[in-house]
Amino acid sequence: MASINQNVYPRAAPDFRNLGVVLRTLVLVNLLVIIAALIRAQTLGGAWNELLQISALVQPLLIISLLALMLLSGWLQRLAYRTAILFVLTLVLALAVALYFAVGRALGLDAAALQRGCLLTLLATLIVLGYFDLRARALSPALTEARLQALQARIRPHFLFNSLNAVLSLIRENPRRAENALEDMAELFRVLMADNRELSPLSREVALCRQYLDLEALRLGERLQVEWHVDNMPGDALVPPLVLQPLLENAVYHGIEPRAAPGLISINIFQRRNQVHAVLRNPYQENGSHHAGNRMALNNIRERLQLHFDVEATLATRVTADSYQVHIVMPYRTQRSDGRG
């Protein structure tokens, strides 16, 4: 196994288009405003008046700054970290000065108030940016890569051996299909062993899943029925690599292999507004080990969805009398919208 890289994710400015980043910024800045009001107030009762006075200037600046950063976020993502941070500080400071000349004088604020406001603005911005930098470091230590590599390595040994046996049985009677199967295996393991820390196109993930299911079909035959619904799939959407294949592996292992009769795995991927939905459904047996077997893959995928998309992505499961369903929702991001085009 490759050595674990300590710098799993390069430092980058926060993605201000992300709902989680916006909400955390709002909460953190308002906490700082409350602390400032408590410090300035002589009494607890006077803290409310101080809070209103500070908020009258801070809230407009906060909203305008967030809107500007949301519009510029894709461009900021392409900048070096220090350059991006310097730009954010300059932008917020410039907006603070503009707000002072727009409304500050009307409120009777003097030059000294402008200086204090600029210093507090810089301090608050540095605290917010520092928080996001520390949070990114906490979410992406070597442990994150170790878990991802564990997920990559957990493709079951019996799948490899069974696939090889299935290929060997095809060599004489259908050498062309055996050759294609070996190519699929090589591609599958190449992706599994690759450095999969960056987002990749959804079309690539689906192609990998098709190759995996084709290999499983060699040994399971008609017992494995697959139904694809991808007519409305946005192939250019960026998703975490290996976000679907481990779920399909579990679907085969827990939903198809224990059955003597054919079983259907349904994959439905579509775009709705600015979100990408992936719904996977497979047969379910109540007395099986489905829940225990799925937990590792589900937890790992949840962690990676949070790492890439924060609160904008969700993973939900639903069990019925005869089926098990996983529903993943991710924001629709492309290379162009993600600042990479």
Secondary structure in CASP SS format (residue, H / E / C, confidence):
PFRMAT SS
TARGET T0000
AUTHOR 0000-0000-0000
METHOD secondary structure of the structure
MODEL  1
M C 1.00
A C 1.00
S C 1.00
I C 1.00
N C 1.00
Q C 1.00
N C 1.00
V C 1.00
Y C 1.00
P C 1.00
R C 1.00
A C 1.00
A C 1.00
P C 1.00
D C 1.00
F C 1.00
R C 1.00
N C 1.00
L H 1.00
G H 1.00
V H 1.00
V H 1.00
L H 1.00
R H 1.00
T H 1.00
L H 1.00
V H 1.00
L H 1.00
V H 1.00
N H 1.00
L H 1.00
L H 1.00
V H 1.00
I H 1.00
I H 1.00
A H 1.00
A H 1.00
L H 1.00
I H 1.00
R H 1.00
A C 1.00
Q C 1.00
T C 1.00
L C 1.00
G C 1.00
G H 1.00
A H 1.00
W H 1.00
N H 1.00
E H 1.00
L H 1.00
L H 1.00
Q H 1.00
I H 1.00
S H 1.00
A H 1.00
L H 1.00
V H 1.00
Q H 1.00
P H 1.00
L H 1.00
L H 1.00
I H 1.00
I H 1.00
S H 1.00
L H 1.00
L H 1.00
A H 1.00
L H 1.00
M H 1.00
L H 1.00
L H 1.00
S H 1.00
G H 1.00
W H 1.00
L H 1.00
Q H 1.00
R H 1.00
L C 1.00
A C 1.00
Y H 1.00
R H 1.00
T H 1.00
A H 1.00
I H 1.00
L H 1.00
F H 1.00
V H 1.00
L H 1.00
T H 1.00
L H 1.00
V H 1.00
L H 1.00
A H 1.00
L H 1.00
A H 1.00
V H 1.00
A H 1.00
L H 1.00
Y H 1.00
F H 1.00
A H 1.00
V H 1.00
G H 1.00
R H 1.00
A H 1.00
L H 1.00
G C 1.00
L C 1.00
D C 1.00
A H 1.00
A H 1.00
A H 1.00
L H 1.00
Q H 1.00
R H 1.00
G H 1.00
C H 1.00
L H 1.00
L H 1.00
T H 1.00
L H 1.00
L H 1.00
A H 1.00
T H 1.00
L H 1.00
I H 1.00
V H 1.00
L H 1.00
G H 1.00
Y H 1.00
F H 1.00
D H 1.00
L H 1.00
R H 1.00
A H 1.00
R H 1.00
A H 1.00
L H 1.00
S C 1.00
P C 1.00
A H 1.00
L H 1.00
T H 1.00
E H 1.00
A H 1.00
R H 1.00
L H 1.00
Q H 1.00
A H 1.00
L H 1.00
Q H 1.00
A H 1.00
R C 1.00
I C 1.00
R C 1.00
P H 1.00
H H 1.00
F H 1.00
L H 1.00
F H 1.00
N H 1.00
S H 1.00
L H 1.00
N H 1.00
A H 1.00
V H 1.00
L H 1.00
S H 1.00
L H 1.00
I C 1.00
R C 1.00
E C 1.00
N C 1.00
P H 1.00
R H 1.00
R H 1.00
A H 1.00
E H 1.00
N H 1.00
A H 1.00
L H 1.00
E H 1.00
D H 1.00
M H 1.00
A H 1.00
E H 1.00
L H 1.00
F H 1.00
R H 1.00
V H 1.00
L H 1.00
M H 1.00
A C 1.00
D C 1.00
N C 1.00
R C 1.00
E C 1.00
L C 1.00
S E 1.00
P E 1.00
L H 1.00
S H 1.00
R H 1.00
E H 1.00
V H 1.00
A H 1.00
L H 1.00
C H 1.00
R H 1.00
Q H 1.00
Y H 1.00
L H 1.00
D H 1.00
L H 1.00
E H 1.00
A H 1.00
L H 1.00
R H 1.00
L H 1.00
G H 1.00
E H 1.00
R H 1.00
L E 1.00
Q E 1.00
V E 1.00
E E 1.00
W E 1.00
H E 1.00
V C 1.00
D C 1.00
N C 1.00
M C 1.00
P C 1.00
G C 1.00
D C 1.00
A C 1.00
L E 1.00
V E 1.00
P C 1.00
P C 1.00
L C 1.00
V C 1.00
L C 1.00
Q H 1.00
P H 1.00
L H 1.00
L H 1.00
E H 1.00
N H 1.00
A H 1.00
V H 1.00
Y H 1.00
H H 1.00
G H 1.00
I H 1.00
E C 1.00
P C 1.00
R C 1.00
A C 1.00
A C 1.00
P C 1.00
G E 1.00
L E 1.00
I E 1.00
S E 1.00
I E 1.00
N E 1.00
I E 1.00
F E 1.00
Q E 1.00
R E 1.00
R C 1.00
N C 1.00
Q E 1.00
V E 1.00
H E 1.00
A E 1.00
V E 1.00
L E 1.00
R E 1.00
N E 1.00
P E 1.00
Y C 1.00
Q C 1.00
E C 1.00
N C 1.00
G C 1.00
S C 1.00
H H 1.00
H H 1.00
A H 1.00
G H 1.00
N H 1.00
R H 1.00
M H 1.00
A H 1.00
L H 1.00
N H 1.00
N H 1.00
I H 1.00
R H 1.00
E H 1.00
R H 1.00
L H 1.00
Q H 1.00
L H 1.00
H H 1.00
F H 1.00
D H 1.00
V H 1.00
E H 1.00
A C 1.00
T E 1.00
L E 1.00
A E 1.00
T E 1.00
R E 1.00
V E 1.00
T C 1.00
A C 1.00
D C 1.00
S E 1.00
Y E 1.00
Q E 1.00
V E 1.00
H E 1.00
I E 1.00
V E 1.00
M E 1.00
P E 1.00
Y C 1.00
R C 1.00
T C 1.00
Q C 1.00
R C 1.00
S C 1.00
D C 1.00
G C 1.00
R C 1.00
G C 1.00
END
